[in-house]
Amino acid sequence: MAHEDDALEHERASWKPSSGLAVAVTDPVKSPELPPHRERVTDKDPQAMRRAVRTVYTLFYLSVAASVWAIAAYMIFPIESGALIDIRYNNLFIGLGIALALLAIGVGAIHWSKAVMSDKEFIEPRHATRGRDETRAGAVQAFAAANEESGFGRRTMIRNSLFAALAASILPGITLFRGLAPESTPEHPHAGDPVYRLEHTMWKEGMRLAHDPSGRPIRASEVTLGSAFHVIPEELAGITHHDGYLEEKAKAIVLLMRLLPEDLNEPEDKKDWSYDGIVAYSKVCTHVGCPVALYEQLTHHLLCPCHQSQFDVANGAAVIFGPAARPLPQLPITVDDEGYLVARSDFHEPVGPSFWERH
């Protein structure tokens, strides 16, 4: 019973120093103890405390206003025109709103802790990871005491304004997600539909397959056994970056390979998608959209270097290893009257990652 109130009893029981290493010192270091407590102005003057409280919740509500301004700036300064000055204004005023919102939360929280919360010094001794039931109960009491000293449960204006500021600070980021996809218009009804945009690329019937990046058309006779070509639509070379060159290339780029015709295991409905052992598959990995750029001619395997997904070209680019969820989409091809490889049609399914809804 003598040790019933000893908070470190369970720890002292585990301290087993070697008797051969015990050293007795005549002048052990003494605890300097805590310095005398100095009261703050807000502790002495109730009027100063009220001013500090008003300052804190005013900062939090200022954060709410700044978050609302960031959302409004997104609509007041649109970037649909593509003009550089419009983009600069959009970035400037949205950034200022978000920066002020986060700054006001930070300054308000610091001023709350420095001027309003309880200002008592204390020493917290270390304990074992799992304390006794009495210690755990004491922790619950400590939280209750902290709530009382900070005034979190009692000072409703500060608490509610903090909740409002934190909730509002998230809204500008959510609003900005709207700008990740173009907006559908009567002239372009599918501009904002990512499934449609990924399901339809530049490829169309009769369009020649060309070398990337030169845009030179490829004859079937150039594709040797075991080779792999990085291919783009011939018409892509005539598109400028301002008109969406990279966006179109990212969707339409394919890999072209030649195998022995007898090595291809093609389903009946896709036997005319290849030409004399030449097949073309999307270069965009169906995992997260990385470029599938490595080809093993002996095994007929394509490898994505990002996350090691592997696809079997001889069996419809089926996934044989890695996180990819479906085979690479195949581009139907044939040859024209001049012997150049051409597309029979566009892809028959969306290219790229499998998280887009597929029809």
C-alpha positions as CSV (number, residue, x, y, z in Angstrom):
1,M,0.0,0.0,0.0
2,A,3.0,2.3,0.5
3,H,3.4,2.5,-3.3
4,E,-0.2,2.9,-4.1
5,D,0.2,6.5,-5.1
6,D,3.5,6.2,-6.9
7,A,2.9,7.0,-10.5
8,L,6.2,5.5,-11.6
9,E,5.9,2.3,-9.6
10,H,5.4,0.1,-12.7
11,E,8.4,1.7,-14.3
12,R,10.7,1.4,-11.3
13,A,9.9,-2.3,-11.3
14,S,11.5,-2.6,-14.7
15,W,14.6,-0.7,-13.9
16,K,17.2,-3.4,-13.2
17,P,20.7,-1.8,-13.4
18,S,23.7,-4.1,-13.1
19,S,25.3,-3.9,-9.6
20,G,28.7,-3.7,-11.2
21,L,27.8,-0.6,-13.1
22,A,26.1,1.4,-10.3
23,V,27.9,4.6,-9.4
24,A,27.1,6.7,-6.5
25,V,27.8,10.4,-6.9
26,T,28.2,12.9,-4.1
27,D,26.9,15.9,-6.0
28,P,24.0,14.8,-8.2
29,V,22.5,17.4,-10.6
30,K,19.6,19.2,-9.0
31,S,16.5,20.1,-10.8
32,P,16.5,23.9,-11.5
33,E,12.7,23.8,-11.0
34,L,10.4,26.1,-13.0
35,P,11.0,29.9,-13.1
36,P,8.5,32.1,-11.4
37,H,5.3,32.4,-13.4
38,R,4.7,35.8,-15.1
39,E,1.2,36.8,-15.8
40,R,0.2,38.1,-19.3
41,V,-1.7,41.3,-19.9
42,T,-4.8,39.2,-20.7
43,D,-4.5,37.5,-17.4
44,K,-4.5,40.8,-15.5
45,D,-6.9,42.8,-17.6
46,P,-10.4,41.3,-18.5
47,Q,-10.8,44.0,-21.2
48,A,-7.5,42.8,-22.8
49,M,-8.8,39.2,-22.7
50,R,-12.0,40.3,-24.5
51,R,-10.0,42.1,-27.1
52,A,-7.8,39.0,-27.7
53,V,-10.9,36.8,-28.0
54,R,-12.4,39.2,-30.6
55,T,-9.1,39.3,-32.5
56,V,-9.0,35.5,-32.7
57,Y,-12.5,34.9,-34.1
58,T,-12.2,38.0,-36.3
59,L,-9.1,36.3,-37.9
60,F,-11.0,33.1,-38.4
61,Y,-13.9,34.9,-40.0
62,L,-11.4,36.8,-42.2
63,S,-10.2,33.4,-43.3
64,V,-13.8,32.5,-44.3
65,A,-14.1,35.7,-46.3
66,A,-10.8,35.0,-48.1
67,S,-11.9,31.5,-49.0
68,V,-15.1,32.9,-50.4
69,W,-13.1,35.4,-52.4
70,A,-10.9,32.7,-53.8
71,I,-14.1,30.9,-55.1
72,A,-15.5,34.2,-56.5
73,A,-12.1,34.9,-58.2
74,Y,-12.3,31.6,-60.0
75,M,-15.6,32.8,-61.6
76,I,-14.7,36.6,-61.9
77,F,-11.5,35.9,-63.7
78,P,-12.1,33.0,-66.1
79,I,-9.4,31.4,-68.2
80,E,-11.5,30.0,-71.0
81,S,-10.2,32.7,-73.4
82,G,-6.7,31.2,-73.1
83,A,-5.2,34.7,-73.0
84,L,-2.0,35.0,-70.9
85,I,-3.3,38.0,-68.9
86,D,-6.5,36.2,-68.0
87,I,-4.6,33.2,-66.7
88,R,-2.3,35.5,-64.7
89,Y,-5.2,37.4,-63.1
90,N,-6.9,34.0,-62.3
91,N,-3.8,32.6,-60.6
92,L,-3.0,35.9,-58.8
93,F,-6.4,36.5,-57.2
94,I,-7.2,32.9,-56.4
95,G,-3.7,32.4,-54.9
96,L,-4.1,35.6,-52.8
97,G,-7.5,34.4,-51.5
98,I,-6.2,30.9,-50.5
99,A,-3.0,32.4,-49.0
100,L,-4.9,34.9,-46.8
101,A,-7.3,32.2,-45.7
102,L,-4.6,29.9,-44.5
103,L,-2.5,32.7,-43.0
104,A,-5.5,34.0,-41.0
105,I,-6.1,30.5,-39.6
106,G,-2.5,30.2,-38.6
107,V,-2.2,33.6,-37.0
108,G,-5.5,33.2,-35.2
109,A,-4.5,29.8,-33.8
110,I,-1.2,31.2,-32.6
111,H,-2.8,34.3,-31.0
112,W,-5.4,32.0,-29.4
113,S,-2.7,29.9,-27.8
114,K,-0.5,32.8,-26.7
115,A,-3.1,35.2,-25.4
116,V,-6.3,33.3,-24.5
117,M,-5.5,29.8,-23.5
118,S,-4.3,29.0,-20.0
119,D,-0.7,30.0,-19.5
120,K,0.6,27.6,-16.8
121,E,4.0,26.0,-16.8
122,F,4.1,22.3,-15.9
123,I,6.5,19.3,-16.0
124,E,5.3,16.1,-17.7
125,P,7.4,13.1,-16.7
126,R,7.9,10.3,-19.1
127,H,6.0,7.1,-18.6
128,A,5.9,3.6,-20.1
129,T,3.9,3.2,-23.3
130,R,0.9,1.5,-21.6
131,G,0.0,3.1,-18.3
132,R,-2.1,1.8,-15.5
133,D,-5.8,2.2,-15.6
134,E,-5.5,5.0,-13.1
135,T,-3.1,6.8,-15.5
136,R,-5.4,6.3,-18.4
137,A,-8.3,7.7,-16.5
138,G,-6.0,10.6,-15.6
139,A,-5.4,11.2,-19.3
140,V,-9.1,11.6,-19.9
141,Q,-9.2,14.1,-17.0
142,A,-6.3,15.9,-18.6
143,F,-8.2,16.3,-21.8
144,A,-11.2,17.6,-19.9
145,A,-8.9,20.1,-18.1
146,A,-7.3,21.1,-21.4
147,N,-10.7,21.8,-22.8
148,E,-11.6,23.9,-19.8
149,E,-8.3,25.8,-19.8
150,S,-8.3,26.5,-23.6
151,G,-12.0,27.5,-23.5
152,F,-12.6,25.4,-26.6
153,G,-15.9,24.1,-25.3
154,R,-16.8,27.3,-23.6
155,R,-15.8,30.0,-26.0
156,T,-18.3,29.3,-28.7
157,M,-17.4,32.3,-30.9
158,I,-13.8,31.2,-31.3
159,R,-14.8,27.5,-31.7
160,N,-17.5,28.1,-34.3
161,S,-15.4,30.6,-36.2
162,L,-12.5,28.1,-36.3
163,F,-14.8,25.4,-37.7
164,A,-16.2,27.8,-40.3
165,A,-12.7,28.9,-41.3
166,L,-11.4,25.3,-41.7
167,A,-14.4,24.2,-43.7
168,A,-14.3,27.3,-45.9
169,S,-10.5,26.9,-46.6
170,I,-11.2,23.6,-48.3
171,L,-13.8,25.0,-50.7
172,P,-11.4,26.9,-53.0
173,G,-9.5,23.7,-53.7
174,I,-12.7,21.8,-54.5
175,T,-13.8,24.6,-56.8
176,L,-10.5,24.5,-58.7
177,F,-11.2,20.8,-59.6
178,R,-13.9,22.2,-61.9
179,G,-11.2,23.5,-64.2
180,L,-9.6,20.1,-64.8
181,A,-11.9,19.3,-67.6
182,P,-13.2,21.5,-70.5
183,E,-16.8,22.6,-70.4
184,S,-19.3,21.2,-72.9
185,T,-20.8,23.7,-75.3
186,P,-23.5,23.4,-78.0
187,E,-20.7,23.5,-80.6
188,H,-18.7,20.8,-78.7
189,P,-21.2,18.8,-76.8
190,H,-18.6,16.2,-75.6
191,A,-15.8,18.6,-74.6
192,G,-16.5,17.9,-70.9
193,D,-17.0,14.1,-71.2
194,P,-13.6,12.4,-70.5
195,V,-15.0,9.0,-71.4
196,Y,-16.0,10.2,-74.9
197,R,-12.7,12.1,-75.3
198,L,-10.6,9.1,-74.5
199,E,-12.8,6.8,-76.6
200,H,-12.3,8.9,-79.7
201,T,-8.8,9.9,-80.9
202,M,-7.4,11.2,-84.2
203,W,-7.3,7.8,-85.8
204,K,-9.8,7.3,-88.5
205,E,-10.2,5.0,-91.5
206,G,-7.5,5.4,-94.1
207,M,-5.2,7.6,-91.9
208,R,-1.5,6.5,-92.3
209,L,0.7,5.4,-89.5
210,A,3.7,7.6,-89.2
211,H,7.0,7.7,-87.3
212,D,7.1,9.6,-84.0
213,P,8.1,12.4,-84.0
214,S,8.9,13.0,-87.7
215,G,5.5,12.2,-89.1
216,R,6.9,10.1,-92.0
217,P,4.5,7.4,-93.1
218,I,5.5,3.8,-92.5
219,R,5.4,1.1,-95.2
220,A,4.6,-2.4,-94.2
221,S,7.8,-3.6,-95.7
222,E,9.8,-1.4,-93.3
223,V,8.5,-3.3,-90.3
224,T,10.9,-6.1,-89.8
225,L,10.4,-9.2,-87.7
226,G,11.0,-8.4,-84.0
227,S,11.0,-4.6,-84.5
228,A,9.0,-2.0,-82.6
229,F,8.0,1.4,-83.9
230,H,6.7,4.4,-82.0
231,V,3.8,5.6,-84.1
232,I,1.6,8.7,-84.4
233,P,-1.2,9.6,-86.9
234,E,0.3,11.2,-90.0
235,E,-2.0,14.3,-89.6
236,L,-0.7,14.9,-86.1
237,A,2.5,16.4,-87.5
238,G,0.5,19.3,-88.9
239,I,-1.0,20.3,-85.5
240,T,0.7,23.0,-83.4
241,H,1.1,22.9,-79.7
242,H,-1.4,25.7,-79.3
243,D,-4.0,23.6,-81.1
244,G,-3.5,20.6,-78.8
245,Y,-0.6,18.7,-80.2
246,L,0.4,17.1,-76.9
247,E,-3.2,16.2,-75.9
248,E,-3.9,14.5,-79.2
249,K,-0.6,12.7,-79.2
250,A,-1.1,11.4,-75.6
251,K,-4.3,9.7,-76.7
252,A,-3.3,8.5,-80.2
253,I,0.3,7.3,-79.8
254,V,0.7,3.5,-80.5
255,L,3.4,0.8,-80.6
256,L,3.8,-1.1,-83.9
257,M,5.3,-4.6,-83.8
258,R,5.8,-7.5,-86.2
259,L,5.5,-11.2,-85.2
260,L,5.3,-14.3,-87.2
261,P,1.6,-14.6,-88.2
262,E,1.4,-18.1,-86.7
263,D,2.5,-16.7,-83.3
264,L,-0.5,-14.4,-83.1
265,N,-3.5,-15.8,-81.2
266,E,-6.3,-13.6,-82.5
267,P,-10.0,-14.0,-81.8
268,E,-12.2,-14.4,-84.8
269,D,-13.7,-10.9,-84.6
270,K,-10.1,-9.3,-84.6
271,K,-8.3,-11.4,-87.3
272,D,-8.5,-8.5,-89.7
273,W,-7.1,-6.0,-87.2
274,S,-3.5,-7.0,-88.0
275,Y,-1.6,-7.2,-91.3
276,D,0.8,-10.1,-92.1
277,G,1.8,-10.3,-88.4
278,I,2.0,-6.6,-87.8
279,V,-0.1,-5.4,-84.9
280,A,-0.6,-1.9,-83.3
281,Y,-1.5,-1.3,-79.6
282,S,-2.0,1.8,-77.6
283,K,1.2,2.9,-75.9
284,V,-0.7,4.3,-72.9
285,C,-0.7,1.9,-70.0
286,T,-4.1,0.9,-68.7
287,H,-2.9,1.2,-65.1
288,V,-2.2,5.0,-64.6
289,G,-1.4,6.1,-68.2
290,C,2.4,5.7,-68.2
291,P,4.1,5.1,-71.6
292,V,4.6,1.4,-72.4
293,A,7.9,1.6,-74.2
294,L,9.9,-1.6,-73.6
295,Y,9.5,-4.5,-76.0
296,E,11.0,-8.0,-75.6
297,Q,11.0,-9.5,-79.1
298,L,11.8,-13.1,-78.0
299,T,8.8,-13.3,-75.5
300,H,6.6,-10.8,-77.4
301,H,6.1,-8.9,-74.1
302,L,5.5,-5.2,-73.6
303,L,6.7,-3.7,-70.3
304,C,5.5,-0.5,-68.6
305,P,8.6,0.8,-66.8
306,C,6.6,2.8,-64.2
307,H,4.9,-0.1,-62.3
308,Q,6.1,-3.1,-64.2
309,S,2.9,-4.1,-65.8
310,Q,3.5,-6.6,-68.6
311,F,1.4,-7.3,-71.7
312,D,1.5,-10.3,-74.1
313,V,1.4,-9.0,-77.7
314,A,0.9,-12.5,-79.1
315,N,-2.4,-12.8,-77.1
316,G,-4.1,-9.5,-77.6
317,A,-1.8,-7.5,-75.3
318,A,-3.3,-9.4,-72.3
319,V,-2.0,-8.5,-68.9
320,I,0.4,-11.2,-67.6
321,F,1.9,-9.3,-64.7
322,G,1.5,-6.1,-62.7
323,P,-1.3,-3.8,-61.6
324,A,-2.8,-3.0,-65.0
325,A,-6.5,-4.0,-65.1
326,R,-7.1,-4.7,-68.8
327,P,-5.3,-5.3,-72.0
328,L,-3.9,-2.5,-74.1
329,P,-6.5,-1.3,-76.7
330,Q,-5.7,-2.5,-80.2
331,L,-5.7,-0.2,-83.3
332,P,-7.1,-2.0,-86.3
333,I,-4.7,-1.6,-89.3
334,T,-4.2,-2.6,-92.9
335,V,-2.3,-1.3,-95.9
336,D,-3.3,1.1,-98.7
337,D,-2.7,0.8,-102.4
338,E,0.9,2.2,-102.0
339,G,1.9,-0.2,-99.3
340,Y,1.6,2.2,-96.4
341,L,0.1,1.1,-93.1
342,V,-3.2,2.8,-92.4
343,A,-5.8,2.6,-89.7
344,R,-9.0,0.7,-90.4
345,S,-10.8,2.8,-87.8
346,D,-10.3,4.5,-84.4
347,F,-9.8,2.5,-81.2
348,H,-12.9,0.5,-80.2
349,E,-12.5,1.4,-76.5
350,P,-11.1,4.2,-74.4
351,V,-7.4,4.4,-74.1
352,G,-5.5,4.9,-70.9
353,P,-6.2,4.1,-67.3
354,S,-9.1,1.8,-66.4
355,F,-10.8,4.0,-63.9
356,W,-12.7,5.8,-66.6
357,E,-16.2,4.3,-67.2
358,R,-16.2,2.0,-70.2
359,H,-19.1,1.5,-72.4
